[in-house]
Amino acid sequence: MAALSTAVFAEVDPVRVKIALTVGPTALTNVILTASQTAVATVSQTAVTRIAPAGQREVALGSPPFVHALAGILSPLVTGRMVDAAASVPAGYHSAYLLMAGLVAVAGELAVCFLRPEKDAARLDVAEAAPMGLAVH
């Protein structure tokens, strides 16, 4: 849904539709990503603390935030280069939005194919985290 709404955002001209996409699916995607990253960060830090050797724990705990912070550096860099290389500023942003839609679609597909939290929880012998807002009975 996020990839589709981003691609549609890049393709449509009416400002009303762009606003609806920004307020609707794109905003919801941002909320979901933030909540899931918080949950994953909490669970992953607990798991890393339990399985990483004491001498390597700091590096193991510091690596994921470092990788997440790279987005704040790479995204403006790549977008700026795309805008600069395009025939016009709108064409550059159009290409950047389509690239973002493609990356979101690929990341979503990879997550669906490879993330198995129930198997990881069993393998690590940790309690499986309940989805945000849902209690486990």
MDTraj code that builds the backbone (N, CA, C; nanometers):
import mdtraj as md
import numpy as np

residues = "MET ALA ALA LEU SER THR ALA VAL PHE ALA GLU VAL ASP PRO VAL ARG VAL LYS ILE ALA LEU THR VAL GLY PRO THR ALA LEU THR ASN VAL ILE LEU THR ALA SER GLN THR ALA VAL ALA THR VAL SER GLN THR ALA VAL THR ARG ILE ALA PRO ALA GLY GLN ARG GLU VAL ALA LEU GLY SER PRO PRO PHE VAL HIS ALA LEU ALA GLY ILE LEU SER PRO LEU VAL THR GLY ARG MET VAL ASP ALA ALA ALA SER VAL PRO ALA GLY TYR HIS SER ALA TYR LEU LEU MET ALA GLY LEU VAL ALA VAL ALA GLY GLU LEU ALA VAL CYS PHE LEU ARG PRO GLU LYS ASP ALA ALA ARG LEU ASP VAL ALA GLU ALA ALA PRO MET GLY LEU ALA VAL HIS".split()
xyz = np.array([
    [0.0818, -0.1190, 0.0000],
    [0.0000, 0.0000, 0.0000],
    [0.0863, 0.1256, 0.0000],
    [0.1938, 0.1249, 0.0792],
    [0.2805, 0.2420, 0.0857],
    [0.3490, 0.2658, -0.0476],
    [0.3976, 0.1605, -0.1108],
    [0.4646, 0.1754, -0.2398],
    [0.3670, 0.2254, -0.3448],
    [0.2471, 0.1707, -0.3437],
    [0.1461, 0.2128, -0.4408],
    [0.1083, 0.3590, -0.4202],
    [0.0849, 0.3997, -0.2963],
    [0.0469, 0.5391, -0.2716],
    [0.1598, 0.6351, -0.3078],
    [0.2852, 0.5933, -0.2874],
    [0.3985, 0.6785, -0.3242],
    [0.4095, 0.6897, -0.4756],
    [0.3905, 0.5797, -0.5463],
    [0.3959, 0.5828, -0.6923],
    [0.2812, 0.6666, -0.7495],
    [0.1623, 0.6509, -0.6949],
    [0.0482, 0.7307, -0.7412],
    [0.0735, 0.8786, -0.7124],
    [0.1298, 0.9097, -0.5949],
    [0.1638, 1.0471, -0.5596],
    [0.2540, 1.1086, -0.6664],
    [0.3503, 1.0317, -0.7159],
    [0.4433, 1.0830, -0.8169],
    [0.3756, 1.1038, -0.9521],
    [0.2729, 1.0270, -0.9796],
    [0.2109, 1.0296, -1.1119],
    [0.0944, 1.1263, -1.1270],
    [0.0262, 1.1623, -1.0201],
    [-0.0932, 1.2464, -1.0329],
    [-0.0565, 1.3946, -1.0240],
    [-0.1404, 1.4767, -1.0864],
    [-0.1164, 1.6205, -1.0836],
    [-0.2052, 1.6969, -0.9859],
    [-0.3321, 1.6592, -0.9704],
    [-0.4180, 1.7410, -0.8826],
    [-0.3647, 1.7468, -0.7390],
    [-0.3561, 1.8654, -0.6874],
    [-0.3051, 1.8847, -0.5514],
    [-0.3956, 1.8158, -0.4500],
    [-0.5270, 1.8147, -0.4740],
    [-0.6204, 1.7471, -0.3818],
    [-0.5838, 1.6009, -0.3628],
    [-0.5516, 1.5349, -0.4728],
    [-0.5177, 1.3925, -0.4653],
    [-0.3848, 1.3740, -0.3913],
    [-0.2883, 1.4615, -0.4184],
    [-0.1593, 1.4534, -0.3492],
    [-0.1781, 1.4729, -0.1985],
    [-0.2626, 1.5668, -0.1606],
    [-0.2887, 1.5906, -0.0181],
    [-0.3566, 1.4688, 0.0436],
    [-0.4545, 1.4134, -0.0264],
    [-0.5243, 1.2949, 0.0256],
    [-0.4267, 1.1778, 0.0431],
    [-0.3355, 1.1605, -0.0521],
    [-0.2369, 1.0525, -0.0400],
    [-0.1387, 1.0795, 0.0733],
    [-0.1026, 1.2045, 0.0913],
    [-0.0076, 1.2388, 0.1970],
    [-0.0709, 1.2221, 0.3343],
    [-0.1959, 1.2639, 0.3484],
    [-0.2646, 1.2552, 0.4771],
    [-0.3118, 1.1122, 0.5045],
    [-0.3460, 1.0390, 0.4015],
    [-0.3998, 0.9045, 0.4177],
    [-0.2943, 0.7970, 0.4273],
    [-0.2750, 0.7210, 0.3191],
    [-0.1887, 0.6027, 0.3259],
    [-0.0427, 0.6334, 0.3612],
    [0.0113, 0.7413, 0.3099],
    [0.1517, 0.7720, 0.3380],
    [0.1712, 0.8046, 0.4853],
    [0.0821, 0.8832, 0.5434],
    [0.0934, 0.9165, 0.6860],
    [0.0750, 0.7917, 0.7720],
    [-0.0196, 0.7075, 0.7350],
    [-0.0417, 0.5830, 0.8090],
    [0.0815, 0.4940, 0.8021],
    [0.1441, 0.4890, 0.6854],
    [0.2666, 0.4111, 0.6694],
    [0.3753, 0.4618, 0.7623],
    [0.3898, 0.5933, 0.7721],
    [0.4913, 0.6498, 0.8609],
    [0.4649, 0.6141, 1.0067],
    [0.3383, 0.6163, 1.0475],
    [0.3028, 0.5804, 1.1849],
    [0.3346, 0.4331, 1.2100],
    [0.2963, 0.3474, 1.1158],
    [0.3205, 0.2044, 1.1315],
    [0.4701, 0.1758, 1.1348],
    [0.5460, 0.2388, 1.0456],
    [0.6910, 0.2171, 1.0442],
    [0.7547, 0.2604, 1.1759],
    [0.7113, 0.3743, 1.2286],
    [0.7675, 0.4224, 1.3543],
    [0.7352, 0.3266, 1.4687],
    [0.6102, 0.2840, 1.4769],
    [0.5703, 0.1921, 1.5846],
    [0.6418, 0.0582, 1.5722],
    [0.6506, 0.0060, 1.4497],
    [0.7160, -0.1239, 1.4328],
    [0.8660, -0.1137, 1.4571],
    [0.9285, -0.0033, 1.4169],
    [1.0719, 0.0126, 1.4434],
    [1.0981, 0.0213, 1.5930],
    [1.0095, 0.0875, 1.6660],
    [1.0261, 0.0964, 1.8111],
    [1.0141, -0.0420, 1.8740],
    [0.9148, -0.1180, 1.8313],
    [0.8969, -0.2530, 1.8853],
    [1.0138, -0.3427, 1.8478],
    [1.0566, -0.3359, 1.7226],
    [1.1689, -0.4186, 1.6773],
    [1.2961, -0.3791, 1.7499],
    [1.3181, -0.2494, 1.7672],
    [1.4395, -0.2039, 1.8363],
    [1.4425, -0.2553, 1.9794],
    [1.3294, -0.2515, 2.0477],
    [1.3239, -0.2981, 2.1854],
    [1.3505, -0.4481, 2.1934],
    [1.2832, -0.5240, 2.1089],
    [1.2998, -0.6694, 2.1102],
    [1.4401, -0.7070, 2.0637],
    [1.4892, -0.6420, 1.9596],
    [1.6216, -0.6781, 1.9086],
    [1.7308, -0.6429, 2.0082],
    [1.7170, -0.5311, 2.0785],
    [1.8181, -0.4969, 2.1786],
    [1.8186, -0.5985, 2.2924],
    [1.7028, -0.6448, 2.3316],
    [1.6949, -0.7465, 2.4353],
    [1.7590, -0.8766, 2.3875],
    [1.7277, -0.9160, 2.2646],
    [1.7839, -1.0390, 2.2101],
    [1.9352, -1.0273, 2.1948],
    [1.9828, -0.9144, 2.1430],
    [2.1272, -0.8945, 2.1256],
    [2.1976, -0.8979, 2.2604],
    [2.1381, -0.8359, 2.3607],
    [2.1985, -0.8350, 2.4939],
    [2.2124, -0.9771, 2.5473],
    [2.1149, -1.0617, 2.5155],
    [2.1176, -1.1986, 2.5672],
    [2.2150, -1.2886, 2.4922],
    [2.2368, -1.2640, 2.3613],
    [2.3163, -1.3595, 2.2839],
    [2.4558, -1.3098, 2.2479],
    [2.4795, -1.1782, 2.2529],
    [2.6112, -1.1258, 2.2136],
    [2.7125, -1.1466, 2.3266],
    [2.8352, -1.1861, 2.2910],
    [2.9396, -1.1959, 2.3928],
    [2.9633, -1.0585, 2.4559],
    [2.9981, -1.0574, 2.5825],
    [3.0133, -0.9314, 2.6559],
    [3.1089, -0.8347, 2.5877],
    [3.2157, -0.8819, 2.5288],
    [3.3127, -0.7943, 2.4647],
    [3.2645, -0.7323, 2.3354],
    [3.1605, -0.7888, 2.2751],
    [3.1097, -0.7389, 2.1471],
    [2.9714, -0.6759, 2.1598],
    [2.9193, -0.6686, 2.2788],
    [2.7845, -0.6205, 2.3000],
    [2.7653, -0.4754, 2.2544],
    [2.8637, -0.3897, 2.2806],
    [2.8490, -0.2480, 2.2450],
    [2.8361, -0.2307, 2.0931],
    [2.9197, -0.3025, 2.0184],
    [2.9138, -0.2937, 1.8728],
    [2.7824, -0.3511, 1.8222],
    [2.7411, -0.4633, 1.8784],
    [2.6165, -0.5266, 1.8356],
    [2.4954, -0.4378, 1.8642],
    [2.4970, -0.3685, 1.9768],
    [2.3847, -0.2807, 2.0105],
    [2.3903, -0.1482, 1.9332],
    [2.5077, -0.1030, 1.8949],
    [2.5211, 0.0244, 1.8255],
    [2.5051, 0.0173, 1.6755],
    [2.5182, -0.1010, 1.6180],
    [2.5119, -0.1140, 1.4724],
    [2.3738, -0.0829, 1.4134],
    [2.2636, -0.1379, 1.4660],
    [2.1337, -0.1065, 1.4058],
    [2.0989, 0.0433, 1.4063],
    [2.1193, 0.1169, 1.5163],
    [2.0909, 0.2608, 1.5081],
    [2.1787, 0.3327, 1.4057],
    [2.3024, 0.2869, 1.3889],
    [2.3906, 0.3453, 1.2880],
    [2.3333, 0.3253, 1.1478],
    [2.2884, 0.2038, 1.1195],
    [2.2317, 0.1746, 0.9877],
    [2.1052, 0.2572, 0.9646],
    [2.0189, 0.2681, 1.0668],
    [1.8976, 0.3492, 1.0524],
    [1.9308, 0.4961, 1.0288],
    [2.0359, 0.5450, 1.0933],
    [2.0740, 0.6858, 1.0772],
    [2.1281, 0.7154, 0.9383],
    [2.1782, 0.6139, 0.8689],
    [2.2287, 0.6353, 0.7329],
    [2.1204, 0.6877, 0.6391],
    [1.9953, 0.6524, 0.6655],
    [1.8868, 0.7009, 0.5805],
    [1.8799, 0.8531, 0.5823],
    [1.9071, 0.9127, 0.6961],
    [1.9047, 1.0581, 0.7070],
    [2.0157, 1.1252, 0.6291],
    [2.1210, 1.0500, 0.5979],
    [2.2314, 1.1025, 0.5180],
    [2.2114, 1.0688, 0.3705],
    [2.1793, 0.9439, 0.3421],
    [2.1718, 0.8982, 0.2043],
    [2.0497, 0.9496, 0.1283],
    [1.9362, 0.9583, 0.1953],
    [1.8145, 1.0008, 0.1266],
    [1.8270, 1.1402, 0.0652],
    [1.8677, 1.2423, 0.1409],
    [1.8823, 1.3741, 0.0778],
    [1.9934, 1.3769, -0.0277],
    [2.0994, 1.2995, -0.0058],
    [2.2093, 1.2959, -0.1012],
    [2.1630, 1.2384, -0.2352],
    [2.0965, 1.1229, -0.2304],
    [2.0487, 1.0589, -0.3527],
    [1.9413, 1.1434, -0.4196],
    [1.8468, 1.1947, -0.3416],
    [1.7410, 1.2775, -0.3986],
    [1.7993, 1.4029, -0.4630],
    [1.8921, 1.4680, -0.3952],
    [1.9545, 1.5880, -0.4510],
    [2.0269, 1.5606, -0.5809],
    [2.0967, 1.4495, -0.5862],
    [2.1678, 1.4144, -0.7105],
    [2.0690, 1.3829, -0.8228],
    [1.9594, 1.3169, -0.7877],
    [1.8589, 1.2864, -0.8895],
    [1.7948, 1.4143, -0.9421],
    [1.7660, 1.5081, -0.8533],
    [1.7057, 1.6352, -0.8947],
    [1.8042, 1.7143, -0.9803],
    [1.9305, 1.7175, -0.9389],
    [2.0326, 1.7904, -1.0154],
    [2.0549, 1.7307, -1.1538],
    [2.0462, 1.5984, -1.1655],
    [2.0730, 1.5322, -1.2928],
    [1.9540, 1.5335, -1.3876],
    [1.8371, 1.5633, -1.3380],
    [1.7164, 1.5581, -1.4211],
    [1.7061, 1.6827, -1.5101],
    [1.6211, 1.6714, -1.6102],
    [1.5996, 1.7833, -1.7017],
    [1.5337, 1.9019, -1.6324],
    [1.4535, 1.8729, -1.5300],
    [1.3877, 1.9793, -1.4530],
    [1.3734, 1.9329, -1.3078],
    [1.3477, 2.0274, -1.2197],
    [1.3309, 1.9927, -1.0784],
    [1.2120, 1.8988, -1.0584],
    [1.0939, 1.9280, -1.1175],
    [0.9824, 1.8331, -1.0996],
    [1.0141, 1.6929, -1.1531],
    [1.0865, 1.6848, -1.2635],
    [1.1219, 1.5531, -1.3187],
    [1.2154, 1.4787, -1.2229],
    [1.3056, 1.5515, -1.1591],
    [1.3955, 1.4890, -1.0626],
    [1.3214, 1.4349, -0.9425],
    [1.2276, 1.5138, -0.8897],
    [1.1489, 1.4660, -0.7757],
    [1.0586, 1.3498, -0.8163],
    [1.0057, 1.3547, -0.9374],
    [0.9234, 1.2449, -0.9878],
    [1.0039, 1.1150, -0.9856],
    [1.1262, 1.1199, -1.0366],
    [1.2122, 1.0018, -1.0370],
    [1.2452, 0.9564, -0.8946],
    [1.2702, 1.0511, -0.8062],
    [1.3028, 1.0171, -0.6675],
    [1.1850, 0.9486, -0.5986],
    [1.0635, 0.9979, -0.6218],
    [0.9457, 0.9344, -0.5618],
    [0.9251, 0.7936, -0.6177],
    [0.9479, 0.7751, -0.7470],
    [0.9324, 0.6414, -0.8039],
    [1.0396, 0.5463, -0.7502],
    [1.1612, 0.5951, -0.7314],
    [1.2655, 0.5128, -0.6700],
    [1.2254, 0.4738, -0.5284],
    [1.1733, 0.5711, -0.4527],
    [1.1298, 0.5426, -0.3161],
    [1.0175, 0.4384, -0.3164],
    [0.9228, 0.4504, -0.4080],
    [0.8140, 0.3526, -0.4162],
    [0.8691, 0.2131, -0.4442],
    [0.9666, 0.2045, -0.5346],
    [1.0273, 0.0755, -0.5657],
    [1.1007, 0.0160, -0.4463],
    [1.1761, 0.0999, -0.3748],
    [1.2482, 0.0518, -0.2573],
    [1.1532, 0.0054, -0.1474],
    [1.0437, 0.0781, -0.1277],
    [0.9449, 0.0387, -0.0270],
    [0.8795, -0.0939, -0.0663],
    [0.8498, -0.1098, -0.1948],
    [0.7883, -0.2353, -0.2406],
    [0.8835, -0.3534, -0.2207],
    [1.0099, -0.3354, -0.2565],
    [1.1083, -0.4429, -0.2398],
    [1.1271, -0.4755, -0.0914],
    [1.1380, -0.3728, -0.0076],
    [1.1551, -0.3961, 0.1367],
    [1.0342, -0.4687, 0.1945],
    [0.9158, -0.4308, 0.1510],
    [0.7947, -0.4985, 0.1987],
    [0.7916, -0.6445, 0.1584],
    [0.8288, -0.6723, 0.0343],
    [0.8321, -0.8111, -0.0129],
    [0.9368, -0.8935, 0.0623],
    [1.0535, -0.8345, 0.0856],
    [1.1573, -0.9052, 0.1613],
    [1.1113, -0.9343, 0.3035],
    [1.0425, -0.8378, 0.3647],
    [0.9923, -0.8589, 0.5006],
    [0.8909, -0.9721, 0.5036],
    [0.8000, -0.9745, 0.4073],
    [0.6990, -1.0798, 0.4026],
    [0.7641, -1.2164, 0.3805],
    [0.8671, -1.2202, 0.2978],
    [0.9310, -1.3485, 0.2657],
    [1.0223, -1.4013, 0.3759],
    [1.0910, -1.3102, 0.4467],
    [1.1977, -1.3572, 0.5345],
    [1.1783, -1.3340, 0.6834],
    [1.0931, -1.2422, 0.7246],
    [1.0771, -1.2169, 0.8680],
    [0.9822, -1.3190, 0.9285],
    [1.0306, -1.3888, 1.0269],
    [0.9530, -1.4902, 1.0986],
    [0.9764, -1.4721, 1.2483],
    [0.9109, -1.3725, 1.3106],
    [0.9390, -1.3443, 1.4517],
    [0.9080, -1.4601, 1.5447],
    [0.8087, -1.5410, 1.5126],
    [0.7746, -1.6520, 1.6010],
    [0.8863, -1.7564, 1.6034],
    [0.9497, -1.7805, 1.4889],
    [1.0616, -1.8753, 1.4849],
    [1.1839, -1.8200, 1.5575],
    [1.2114, -1.6899, 1.5382],
    [1.3251, -1.6292, 1.6075],
    [1.3031, -1.6286, 1.7585],
    [1.1807, -1.5991, 1.8011],
    [1.1513, -1.5978, 1.9447],
    [1.1714, -1.7371, 2.0041],
    [1.1275, -1.8402, 1.9341],
    [1.1453, -1.9771, 1.9838],
    [1.2932, -2.0155, 1.9853],
    [1.3662, -1.9782, 1.8814],
    [1.5088, -2.0124, 1.8731],
    [1.5894, -1.9421, 1.9812],
    [1.5530, -1.8173, 2.0103],
    [1.6258, -1.7400, 2.1111],
    [1.5712, -1.7614, 2.2517],
    [1.4611, -1.8361, 2.2610],
    [1.3968, -1.8622, 2.3890],
    [1.3549, -1.7324, 2.4587],
    [1.2920, -1.6442, 2.3807],
    [1.2374, -1.5203, 2.4364],
    [1.0879, -1.5182, 2.4080],
    [1.0153, -1.4460, 2.4901],
    [0.8711, -1.4344, 2.4694],
    [0.8460, -1.3555, 2.3430],
    [0.7548, -1.4038, 2.2605],
    [0.7219, -1.3333, 2.1370],
    [0.6470, -1.2067, 2.1719],
    [0.6867, -1.0953, 2.1100],
    [0.6218, -0.9669, 2.1355],
    [0.4865, -0.9648, 2.0676],
    [0.3864, -0.9162, 2.1373],
    [0.2538, -0.9020, 2.0788],
    [0.2526, -0.7810, 1.9865],
    [0.1716, -0.7850, 1.8787],
    [0.1600, -0.6675, 1.7935],
    [0.1153, -0.5467, 1.8749],
    [0.1542, -0.4289, 1.8291],
    [0.1233, -0.3068, 1.9025],
    [-0.0257, -0.2967, 1.9285],
    [-0.0624, -0.2734, 2.0525],
    [-0.2020, -0.2522, 2.0895],
    [-0.2797, -0.3802, 2.1138],
    [-0.2184, -0.4969, 2.0945],
    [-0.2875, -0.6220, 2.1152],
    [-0.2273, -0.6960, 2.2336],
    [-0.3111, -0.7460, 2.3190],
    [-0.2631, -0.8208, 2.4349],
    [-0.2625, -0.9695, 2.4015],
    [-0.1657, -1.0402, 2.4549],
    [-0.1580, -1.1856, 2.4357],
    [-0.2266, -1.2507, 2.5550],
    [-0.3234, -1.3377, 2.5272],
    [-0.3958, -1.4054, 2.6349],
    [-0.3603, -1.5511, 2.6381],
])
top = md.Topology()
chain = top.add_chain()
for i, resn in enumerate(residues, 1):
    res = top.add_residue(resn, chain, resSeq=i)
    for name in ("N", "CA", "C"):
        top.add_atom(name, md.element.get_by_symbol(name[0]), res)
traj = md.Trajectory(xyz[None], top)
